[in-house]
């Protein structure tokens, strides 16, 4: 049975589809441009990077407003099917996948003083990025690029496509070279999409990592982190979100 979509949600899905078609239009290549090498050992430069706390504060403010609006909204009236004697029963039907706002508002912990980002898929994705170690080792070869943060390591085949697990199920993953940067594009079936872009500064002395999350139930997150060239990885170097 077809279910009508709310007008504002329909517009959101159309915008998302347009953005997705734009991403798919730029094909990620299996080979980098000549002379482009991002391999090496890199250390996070916090002073030159975006302050994640400012991003989290903005997300928390937006989440509080949306949760307050959802909790204050009156529930829709039940729909009844008519009968010959005026008796009827509530019309049932599967609601389908939860909407982005519902994913954020559902579950325990929404009482006074609770963290409004506790159930936020966008915040979960951002937290996963911030929890990576401060040191990044990149190994680059024609058939494979590896990003090793110490506590998080992933290898990719340039120009390849695969299905990977995500918090809410599975996701379509593509990666490869786009001009002078390496791009990782992850699109879950349900949840915020994430794009990571790795490139060198003009002088080649710094690694610039740009992460884009969403938009989904909250506004789009754009996080830029700058890494300086390092000679060695400090043992047990943990993450920092300061």
N, C-alpha and C positions, 0 to 999 in steps of 0.2 A: 504494500500500500504506500502510495506517495504521501509524503508529509510536507506541508508548506513550510518554508523557512521564513523566519522573521526578516522583515525588510533590512534592518541594520546588520543582521548576520549575513544576509545574502550579499550586501554591498561589501562586507569585510572579506567574504570568500572570493568575490570577483577581484578585489584588489590583491589578495594573496596570490590568486592564479596569475594575474598580470605580472606580479613581481617574479613569480616562479618561472614564467615563460621567458622573462628577461634573463634570469640566471642560466636557464638551460640553453639560451641562445649563444652564450659565449662558451665554446667548447674548451675543455681543459686538455692540454697537450701532454703527451708522454715524455717529451724531452724539453729541457730548459733552453733558453737562448744561449748562444756561445759565450762562455766566460762567466756565467751566473752560477755561483757556488755559495750556498747558505750553510754548508757544513761547518762544524766547529763547536766549541764550547762557549756558551753564552751565560752571562749572569744578569739577573733582573736589576735594572736601574730604577728604583722606586721614585726618585725625584723627577725623572724625565717621563714617567708613566702616568696614566690617568689614576686619580684617586678612587679606588673602588667604593670607599665609604660614601662618597657623594652620590654615586650611582645607586647604591643600596638604599640610601635615604630617600631618593626620588622615587624608587620603586615602592618603598614602604608607604610613602604618602599616597601614591596612586592606589595601592592595594587597600589601604584603610578606607578611602573614599568609595571604592567599588564594593567592598564587603558591607559597608554601612548602607549603601544604596540597595544592595541585594537583600539585606536583612529587614529593611524598612518597607520593601515592596510588598504589596498585598498579594497573596497567592491567587492564581486564576480560579474562577468558579468552575465547579465540576460540570462536565458535559453529560447529559443524560439522553438516552434514546427513548423516543415516545412509544407508548403502548396503547392498545385499544381502550383500556380502562384507566388511562392516565398514569399507569405505573410504568416505571422504566428502571433501567439499571445503568450504572456508570459505564461509559464507553471506555474500553481499555485498549491499550496499544503500546508497543515498545517505543520507548522514547529515543532509542538509538544512542549514539556516542554522546558523552557529556559535552556541554558547551564550555569554552575556555573559562568563563567566569565561574561556572559551577565547579570546575576542577580546583579552582583556587579557594572557593568558599566551603567546600565539603569537608567532612572529617572533624575530629575533635580539636580542641584548642582554640576556639573562636570566642571564648569568654573575655571578660574585661582584663586587659593587660596582656593578652596573648599576642604572639608575633603574627602579624597579618601575612607575612611571607612564608609561614610554615608550610603551607600547601601549594605554594606558587611554583608551577613548572618552570617559569622563566628564572626565578631565583635559584631553583635547583640546578639548572644548567649553568648559571653564572657561578654558583658555589663550586661546582665541579672544576671549572676553569681556575678559580682563585685558589683551590686547594692543591694545585700542582706546585712542585718544588721551584725554588728561586733559580736553580741552575738548569739549563737546557742544553743537551748534547744532540746535535743533528748529524746524522750520517747520511750521505747522499751518494747514490750510484745510479747508473742508467736505468736500472729496473726496480729500484726501491729507495724510498726516503723514510728515515726513522727519526722520530722525535721522542727523546728520552728525558723526562723531567726528574728522574730518580724514583719518585713514587708513582709515576704514570708514564707508560711507554706505549707507543703505537707505530706500526710500520704501514706504509702505503705504497701501492703500485701506481706510478704516475700514469694518468689517463685511464685508470681503471674505475670500475663501478662494482659495488658489492652491497649486500644487505647485512646490517649489523644490529645488535640489540640496543634498545633504548629503555628509558625509564618506564614508558607506557607500552612497550611492545617491541616493534622493529622499526628500522629506519633505512632509507636509501642513502648510500654514501658514494660520492664521487670525489676524486682528487686528481690533481695534476698541475701543470704549469700554465700560468696565464701571464704572458710576457715575461717579466722578471720576478714574479712572485709565485710561491707555491700555495695553492688554494685547496682547502678541505671543506666540502659542502655536505652537511648531514641534514636530511629532511625526514623526520619521523612521520609515521602515519597519524599520530596524535601527539601534539606537543610543539614547542617552538623549534623552528629550524635554526641551525647554527652554521655560520661560515667563518673559517679561520684563514687569514692571509699572512704569509710569512715572506718578508722581503728585506733587503739590505738598505741602509741609509745611503745617500749619494756618495759618501766617502768610503763606504764599505766597512766602517768600523763598528757599526751598530746593527742589530737585528730588530726590525720593527714587526710586531705581531698585532694584527688588528682582528678582533673578534666581534662578530655581529650575531646577536641572539634575538629571535622573534621578528616582528611583533606577534604575540599570541594573546594571552589573557591580560598582559601588561604591555606598556610601550616597548619599542625596540631598544635593545641595549647595544651600545657601541663602546667597546673597551679597547684602548691602545696601550700596549706594554712595550717598553724599550729595553733591550738587552745589550750590555757591553761585552766585548770580546774578553774571554777569560782563558787562562792557561791550564787550569785544573778545576775539578769539581770538589767543593768542600764536603767531606763525608757527613752524612746525616743532615744535609741542608734541607730544612723543611720549608713549607710554603709560608707566605706572608700576605695578608690582605690589608696591611696598614697603608 
